[in-house]
Amino acid sequence: MHAEAHINALSQKHAALDEKIHMEENRPAPDSTILHELKKEKLILKDEIERLNTQ
């Protein structure tokens, strides 16, 4: 059950990052550095979620 709660928390963080990315992309002058960092963090979370789901 602990792993499931951890996966849910990671999924929520992943969704929040997706929203931040969407907001940044739709600004009048999106910051490519911020977008790069957000996308990198989102990918790390995705990889961790997939790793936990396959265990």
C-alpha positions as CSV (number, residue, x, y, z in Angstrom):
1,M,0.0,0.0,0.0
2,H,2.9,2.4,0.7
3,A,4.1,2.1,-2.9
4,E,0.6,2.9,-4.2
5,A,0.4,6.0,-2.1
6,H,3.9,7.0,-3.3
7,I,2.9,6.5,-6.9
8,N,-0.3,8.6,-6.4
9,A,1.8,11.4,-4.9
10,L,4.2,11.3,-7.8
11,S,1.3,11.3,-10.2
12,Q,-0.1,14.4,-8.6
13,K,3.2,16.1,-8.8
14,H,3.4,15.1,-12.5
15,A,0.0,16.6,-13.2
16,A,1.0,19.8,-11.4
17,L,4.1,20.1,-13.5
18,D,2.0,19.5,-16.6
19,E,-0.2,22.4,-15.6
20,K,2.9,24.6,-15.0
21,I,4.3,23.7,-18.4
22,H,1.0,24.5,-20.0
23,M,0.8,27.9,-18.3
24,E,4.4,28.8,-19.2
25,E,3.9,27.8,-22.8
26,N,0.9,30.0,-23.1
27,R,2.5,33.1,-21.6
28,P,3.2,36.0,-24.1
29,A,7.0,35.3,-23.8
30,P,7.6,31.8,-22.5
31,D,10.9,31.2,-20.8
32,S,12.7,28.3,-22.5
33,T,14.9,27.7,-19.5
34,I,12.0,27.3,-17.2
35,L,10.2,25.1,-19.7
36,H,13.3,22.9,-20.1
37,E,13.6,22.5,-16.3
38,L,9.9,21.7,-15.8
39,K,9.9,19.2,-18.6
40,K,13.1,17.6,-17.3
41,E,11.5,17.3,-13.8
42,K,8.3,15.9,-15.3
43,L,10.2,13.2,-17.2
44,I,12.1,12.2,-14.1
45,L,8.7,11.8,-12.3
46,K,7.3,9.8,-15.2
47,D,10.3,7.4,-15.2
48,E,10.0,7.0,-11.4
49,I,6.3,6.2,-11.7
50,E,6.9,3.7,-14.5
51,R,9.7,2.1,-12.4
52,L,7.5,1.7,-9.4
53,N,4.6,0.3,-11.5
54,T,6.8,-2.4,-12.9
55,Q,8.0,-3.7,-9.5
